[in-house]
């Protein structure tokens, strides 16, 4: 399972969007079935930003579903198959 940790770039929205986009494209191209994005727990602003970005039309066609891990508030799971 691939994993993307957003802690090092949490302050720059453009870098976050670019990192998430390239991560999703890479996981999709590699045929991964599940990938995780780790925005961290914090105030949930980063998590909300990532979920909103993933919910855009141009991103939705690459994955089947996205869910916030109920056991870990700082983790987003993306399912491709």
TARA-V270286 format. One record per residue. N is the residue number from 1. RES is the residue in one letter. SS is DSSP state (~ for helix, > for strand, _ for the rest). D_LAST is the distance of its C-alpha to the last C-alpha in whole Angstrom. Layout:
n-><N | N>
res-><RES | RES>
ss-><SS | SS>
d_last-><D_LAST | D_LAST>
This chain:
n-><1 | 2 | 3 | 4 | 5 | 6 | 7 | 8 | 9 | 10 | 11 | 12 | 13 | 14 | 15 | 16 | 17 | 18 | 19 | 20 | 21 | 22 | 23 | 24 | 25 | 26 | 27 | 28 | 29 | 30 | 31 | 32 | 33 | 34 | 35 | 36 | 37 | 38 | 39 | 40 | 41 | 42 | 43 | 44 | 45 | 46 | 47 | 48 | 49 | 50 | 51 | 52 | 53 | 54 | 55 | 56 | 57 | 58 | 59 | 60 | 61 | 62 | 63 | 64 | 65 | 66 | 67 | 68 | 69 | 70 | 71 | 72 | 73 | 74 | 75 | 76 | 77 | 78 | 79 | 80 | 81>
res-><X | X | X | X | X | X | X | X | X | X | X | X | X | X | X | X | X | X | X | X | X | X | X | X | X | X | X | X | X | X | X | X | X | X | X | X | X | X | X | X | X | X | X | X | X | X | X | X | X | X | X | X | X | X | X | X | X | X | X | X | X | X | X | X | X | X | X | X | X | X | X | X | X | X | X | X | X | X | X | X | X>
ss-><_ | > | > | > | > | _ | ~ | ~ | ~ | _ | _ | _ | ~ | ~ | ~ | ~ | ~ | ~ | ~ | ~ | ~ | ~ | ~ | ~ | ~ | ~ | ~ | ~ | ~ | _ | _ | _ | _ | > | > | > | > | > | _ | _ | _ | _ | _ | _ | ~ | ~ | ~ | ~ | ~ | ~ | ~ | ~ | ~ | ~ | _ | _ | ~ | ~ | ~ | ~ | _ | _ | _ | _ | > | > | > | > | _ | _ | _ | _ | _ | _ | _ | > | > | > | > | _ | _>
d_last-><13 | 14 | 17 | 19 | 22 | 24 | 27 | 29 | 28 | 28 | 31 | 30 | 28 | 28 | 27 | 24 | 23 | 23 | 21 | 18 | 18 | 18 | 16 | 13 | 14 | 14 | 11 | 9 | 12 | 12 | 9 | 8 | 5 | 8 | 11 | 14 | 17 | 20 | 23 | 25 | 27 | 30 | 31 | 27 | 28 | 25 | 23 | 23 | 24 | 20 | 19 | 21 | 20 | 16 | 17 | 19 | 18 | 18 | 15 | 13 | 12 | 10 | 7 | 6 | 9 | 11 | 14 | 17 | 18 | 20 | 22 | 22 | 23 | 23 | 19 | 16 | 13 | 10 | 6 | 4 | 0>
